[in-house]
Amino acid sequence: MAEIILNSLAHSYKASPQSREDYAIRKMTHTWRNGGAYALLGPSGCGKSTMLNIISGLLTPSEGEVMFDNQDVSQLAPQERNIAQVFQFPVVYDTMTVYDNLAFPLRNMKTPEAKVRSRVSEVAELLELNNVLDKRASNLNADEKQKVSMGRGLVREDVSAILFDEPLTVIDPHLKWKLRRKLRQIHEQFHITMIYVTHDQLEAATFAEEIAVMYDGAIVQFGSPRELFERPNHTFVGFFIGSPGMNLLPVQRTSDGNVSFEDMPFSLTDVQRGVLESTDSKNIKVGIRPEFVHVWQEKREDSWEVPIQHVEDLGTYKIVTAMFGTLPIKLRIAEEAPIPQGHAHISFPAQWLKLYIDEYLAGEPEESASATGGQDAN
């Protein structure tokens, strides 16, 4: 197990990068603590796999250092970093039995055969592979092959970290939840540093203790699933996390230090107003999650009347689409709650109304800063 530090790390696939757009990974410093279970979450093309391959040694970073327990490993080959990596598609030896596939990494290290049998048996039981240990890998289905591939990454006890690059892509949907829980169980049992790359927020939340959200080559927030949901540090996090994502409204400054959207005023907190006064930026937004919008049956002093466009009944809750001025917004309502007909009265509680300046969260208490990730410096 190892603490992994990315120190002023940046990477470009171009020989002579000239601008920030030339970088697949923008300059950042980030720490994966020893023994943690982490997810690296983001859309396709954001730099997740590039970062994972830099950590494993399949790529050498253009700038900066990769540190394992304060040792610079940036120039070391993958086998010298003592890393196990599980890829999107299963990597197995088809001509070998499942047992021999699982035993291969240990035998390659000259592990005594008694220890090989013990460890293979332990991992096979965890992954429910005992009944296919004598089968050739070529006779397995895709789910079983990926479990074998994962088992080969887990069988070694001395690895610095295990990296998972979207390992459940080929797994049947009904087995994905079970395998995610199994990986979490393995982590709790062995306390191995694990980094799990995915574009699926549910996978990230059910596997990881903390999630690093990547956007456009940078980690824009690092924190627990709850922190990402309640205090999105970037408008992308607000949009990407949640179902549906955060409502975001572009706003203008008002003469009293607050903001408004299409002549509809929003009262900010004293801290938010102070931050707003300290910047000249015109890129200002407010955001609120659909779960936190209050929906009333009758008009209130602090409410707006909005026409309802559409209602989706999803069983345990409903998603209501309403027009707020010229923009549609989403409201998430409990299944048993009454749905107003034709129009609704809504209000935005001050504690859940977030202010974003240049796409980043502003005017929050200091403790929320600990949930943010590395810095984009290119």
C-alpha positions in Angstrom: 0.0 0.0 0.0 1.2 3.5 -0.7 0.3 7.2 -0.5 0.2 8.5 -4.0 1.1 12.2 -4.6 0.7 13.9 -7.9 3.1 16.9 -7.6 2.6 19.8 -10.0 1.5 17.1 -12.6 0.5 18.0 -16.1 0.3 16.0 -19.3 0.0 16.9 -23.0 0.0 14.5 -26.0 1.5 17.3 -28.0 5.3 17.8 -28.3 5.2 21.5 -27.6 2.0 22.5 -25.8 1.3 26.2 -26.1 -2.0 26.8 -24.3 -4.2 25.2 -21.6 -6.3 23.6 -24.4 -3.2 21.6 -25.4 -3.2 19.7 -22.1 -5.1 16.5 -21.4 -4.2 16.9 -17.7 -3.8 20.5 -16.4 -1.3 21.2 -13.8 -2.4 19.9 -10.4 -1.2 18.7 -7.0 -3.3 15.9 -5.5 -2.9 13.2 -2.8 -4.4 9.8 -2.6 -4.0 8.8 1.0 -2.6 5.4 2.0 -5.2 2.7 2.2 -8.1 4.8 0.8 -10.9 3.7 -1.5 -11.3 6.4 -4.2 -13.3 7.0 -7.3 -12.1 9.2 -10.2 -15.4 10.4 -11.8 -16.0 12.3 -15.0 -17.3 12.2 -18.5 -15.5 10.7 -21.5 -12.5 12.7 -22.6 -12.0 14.5 -19.3 -8.6 12.9 -18.6 -9.5 10.1 -16.2 -7.8 7.2 -18.0 -4.8 9.5 -18.8 -4.3 10.1 -15.1 -4.7 6.5 -14.2 -2.1 5.5 -16.8 0.3 8.1 -15.5 -0.1 6.7 -12.0 0.5 3.1 -13.2 3.5 4.1 -15.4 1.9 3.3 -18.7 2.4 7.1 -19.5 5.2 9.4 -18.4 3.9 12.8 -17.4 5.0 15.9 -19.5 5.5 17.8 -16.3 5.7 17.2 -12.6 6.2 14.1 -10.4 4.4 10.9 -9.4 5.4 10.1 -5.8 4.8 6.8 -4.0 5.4 7.3 -0.3 7.6 10.3 -1.0 9.7 8.4 -3.6 9.6 9.8 -7.2 8.5 7.0 -9.5 7.8 9.1 -12.5 10.4 7.4 -14.7 9.8 3.8 -13.4 8.2 1.2 -15.5 4.8 -0.3 -14.4 6.3 -3.5 -13.0 8.7 -1.4 -10.9 5.9 0.5 -9.2 4.3 -2.6 -7.8 0.8 -1.6 -9.2 -2.1 -3.9 -10.1 -4.3 -2.5 -12.9 -7.7 -3.9 -14.0 -8.9 -2.7 -17.4 -12.2 -2.0 -19.0 -12.1 -5.3 -20.8 -11.0 -8.5 -19.1 -7.3 -9.5 -19.5 -7.0 -13.3 -18.9 -4.9 -16.2 -20.3 -7.5 -18.2 -22.2 -5.5 -21.4 -22.3 -5.0 -21.5 -18.5 -7.5 -22.5 -15.9 -9.1 -20.0 -13.6 -6.9 -21.2 -10.8 -3.7 -20.8 -12.8 -4.8 -17.3 -13.9 -5.2 -16.3 -10.3 -2.0 -18.0 -9.3 0.1 -16.5 -12.1 1.1 -13.2 -10.4 2.1 -15.1 -7.3 4.0 -17.8 -9.1 5.8 -15.1 -11.1 7.1 -13.7 -7.8 8.3 -17.2 -6.8 5.7 -17.4 -4.0 5.7 -20.8 -2.2 2.9 -23.0 -3.6 1.2 -23.4 -0.2 0.9 -19.6 0.0 -0.4 -19.6 -3.6 -3.1 -22.1 -2.8 -4.2 -20.2 0.3 -4.3 -16.8 -1.4 -6.1 -18.1 -4.5 -8.7 -19.8 -2.4 -9.3 -16.7 -0.4 -9.7 -14.4 -3.5 -11.8 -17.0 -5.4 -14.2 -17.2 -2.4 -14.5 -13.5 -2.2 -15.3 -13.3 -5.9 -17.5 -16.4 -5.9 -15.2 -18.2 -8.4 -14.7 -21.4 -6.5 -17.0 -23.4 -8.7 -15.1 -22.5 -11.9 -11.5 -22.8 -10.6 -10.8 -25.9 -12.8 -12.4 -24.4 -15.9 -10.3 -23.0 -18.7 -10.7 -19.2 -19.0 -11.7 -19.6 -22.6 -14.9 -21.3 -21.5 -16.1 -18.5 -19.2 -18.6 -15.8 -20.0 -17.7 -12.1 -20.0 -18.8 -11.6 -16.4 -16.7 -14.5 -15.1 -13.7 -13.4 -17.2 -13.8 -9.9 -15.7 -14.0 -11.4 -12.2 -10.9 -13.4 -12.9 -9.2 -10.3 -14.2 -10.1 -8.4 -11.0 -9.0 -11.4 -9.0 -5.5 -11.3 -10.5 -5.3 -7.7 -9.4 -6.4 -8.6 -5.9 -4.4 -11.8 -5.3 -1.1 -10.0 -4.4 -1.0 -8.7 -0.9 2.1 -6.5 -1.4 0.8 -4.1 -4.1 1.2 -0.4 -3.6 -2.3 0.2 -5.1 -4.9 -1.3 -7.3 -6.2 0.8 -10.2 -9.6 0.0 -11.9 -10.3 1.5 -15.3 -14.1 1.2 -15.7 -13.9 -2.5 -14.8 -17.7 -3.2 -14.9 -18.4 -2.1 -18.4 -18.9 -5.7 -19.7 -20.7 -6.9 -16.6 -24.4 -7.6 -16.7 -26.4 -4.8 -15.0 -27.8 -7.0 -12.3 -24.3 -8.1 -11.2 -22.8 -4.6 -11.2 -24.2 -3.7 -7.8 -23.0 -7.0 -6.3 -19.5 -6.6 -7.6 -19.2 -3.0 -6.4 -20.2 -4.1 -2.9 -17.7 -7.0 -3.2 -14.9 -4.6 -4.0 -15.8 -2.4 -1.1 -15.8 -5.5 1.1 -12.3 -6.5 -0.2 -11.1 -2.9 0.6 -12.5 -3.0 4.1 -10.8 -6.4 4.7 -7.4 -5.7 3.2 -7.1 -1.8 3.3 -5.4 -1.6 -0.1 -5.2 1.8 -1.8 -7.8 1.6 -4.6 -8.6 4.1 -7.4 -11.6 3.3 -9.4 -12.2 5.2 -12.7 -15.8 5.6 -13.8 -18.3 7.9 -15.6 -21.2 6.5 -13.5 -21.9 8.5 -10.3 -23.8 5.6 -8.8 -20.7 3.3 -9.2 -18.5 6.0 -7.7 -20.8 6.6 -4.7 -21.3 2.9 -3.8 -17.5 2.1 -4.1 -15.6 5.1 -2.9 -15.1 6.8 0.5 -14.1 10.0 -1.5 -14.6 11.0 -5.1 -12.4 13.1 -7.3 -14.5 14.7 -10.0 -12.6 15.5 -13.2 -13.7 18.1 -15.8 -11.7 19.3 -18.7 -8.4 17.9 -17.5 -8.6 19.1 -13.9 -9.9 17.7 -10.6 -12.6 20.3 -9.8 -13.7 18.8 -6.5 -12.5 16.0 -4.1 -14.8 14.9 -1.3 -17.4 12.5 0.0 -20.6 11.8 -2.0 -22.5 14.0 0.4 -20.1 16.9 0.0 -20.4 16.7 -3.8 -24.1 16.7 -3.6 -24.6 19.4 -0.9 -21.8 21.7 -1.8 -20.8 21.4 -5.5 -17.5 23.3 -5.8 -18.0 23.8 -9.6 -21.0 24.2 -11.8 -20.0 21.0 -13.6 -20.2 19.1 -10.3 -23.6 20.5 -9.7 -24.8 19.5 -13.1 -23.1 16.1 -13.3 -23.9 14.8 -9.8 -27.5 14.2 -8.9 -30.6 13.0 -10.9 -31.5 15.4 -12.2 -28.6 17.8 -11.8 -28.5 21.2 -10.2 -30.6 24.1 -11.6 -28.2 26.8 -12.7 -29.4 30.4 -13.5 -27.2 33.2 -15.0 -27.8 36.3 -12.9 -27.0 40.0 -12.9 -25.9 42.2 -10.0 -28.4 44.5 -8.4 -27.9 47.9 -6.8 -28.4 46.5 -3.2 -25.5 44.0 -3.6 -27.7 41.0 -4.4 -28.5 39.4 -7.8 -31.4 38.9 -10.0 -32.5 36.6 -12.9 -34.8 38.3 -15.5 -35.9 40.9 -12.9 -36.6 38.1 -10.3 -34.4 39.0 -7.2 -32.4 36.6 -5.0 -31.2 37.6 -1.6 -27.6 36.5 -0.9 -26.0 35.9 2.5 -23.6 38.5 3.9 -20.6 36.2 3.0 -21.9 35.8 -0.6 -22.4 39.6 -1.0 -18.9 40.2 0.3 -17.3 37.9 -2.2 -19.4 39.3 -5.0 -18.3 42.8 -4.1 -14.6 41.8 -4.3 -14.8 40.7 -8.0 -15.5 42.4 -11.3 -16.5 39.1 -13.0 -19.7 39.1 -15.0 -19.8 35.3 -15.1 -22.2 34.9 -12.1 -24.7 32.1 -11.5 -26.9 30.8 -8.7 -27.7 27.2 -8.4 -30.1 25.0 -6.4 -30.7 21.3 -6.5 -34.2 20.1 -7.5 -34.5 18.4 -4.1 -34.1 21.7 -2.2 -36.6 23.8 -4.1 -39.7 24.4 -1.9 -43.0 23.8 -3.7 -46.1 25.4 -2.2 -49.8 24.9 -2.9 -50.5 28.6 -2.4 -48.7 31.9 -2.9 -46.3 33.0 -0.2 -44.5 36.3 0.3 -41.1 34.8 -0.7 -42.4 32.6 -3.6 -42.7 32.8 -7.3 -45.5 31.4 -9.4 -44.3 29.1 -12.2 -46.1 27.3 -15.0 -45.7 23.5 -14.9 -44.6 21.9 -18.2 -44.2 18.3 -17.5 -44.4 15.7 -14.6 -42.5 12.4 -14.6 -43.6 9.8 -12.1 -40.5 7.6 -11.2 -42.2 5.6 -8.6 -40.6 6.8 -5.4 -40.6 10.4 -6.4 -41.7 12.8 -9.2 -39.7 15.1 -11.4 -41.6 18.3 -12.3 -40.4 20.6 -15.1 -41.5 24.2 -14.7 -40.6 27.4 -16.5 -38.8 30.0 -14.3 -38.9 33.0 -16.6 -37.5 31.8 -19.9 -35.5 28.8 -18.5 -36.9 25.4 -17.5 -36.0 24.2 -14.0 -36.5 20.8 -12.3 -38.3 20.1 -9.1 -38.0 16.8 -7.3 -41.1 16.0 -5.2 -41.9 13.0 -3.0 -44.3 10.4 -4.4 -47.0 11.1 -1.8 -46.8 14.9 -2.2 -49.6 16.6 -4.1 -48.7 18.0 -7.5 -50.1 21.5 -8.2 -52.2 21.6 -11.4 -51.1 24.0 -14.1 -48.8 26.1 -12.0 -46.9 26.0 -8.7 -45.5 28.4 -6.2 -41.8 27.8 -5.4 -39.1 29.3 -3.2 -35.4 28.8 -2.9 -34.2 28.3 0.8 -31.2 30.5 1.4 -29.0 27.7 2.9 -29.3 25.7 -0.4 -28.9 28.6 -2.8 -25.3 28.5 -4.1 -23.4 31.4 -5.7 -20.9 30.6 -8.5 -18.4 33.1 -9.9 -16.4 32.1 -13.0 -18.1 28.6 -12.5 -16.6 28.1 -9.0 -18.5 28.1 -5.7 -18.2 31.4 -3.8 -19.2 32.7 -0.4 -19.2 29.4 1.5 -17.8 28.8 5.0 -14.1 28.0 5.1 -14.5 24.3 6.0 -16.0 23.6 2.6 -12.7 24.4 0.9 -11.3 21.1 2.2 -13.5 19.3 -0.2 -11.9 20.8 -3.3 -9.3 19.0 -5.4 -6.2 20.1 -7.3 -5.6 23.4 -8.9 -5.7 24.1 -12.6 -2.6 26.2 -13.4 -2.2 25.9 -17.2 
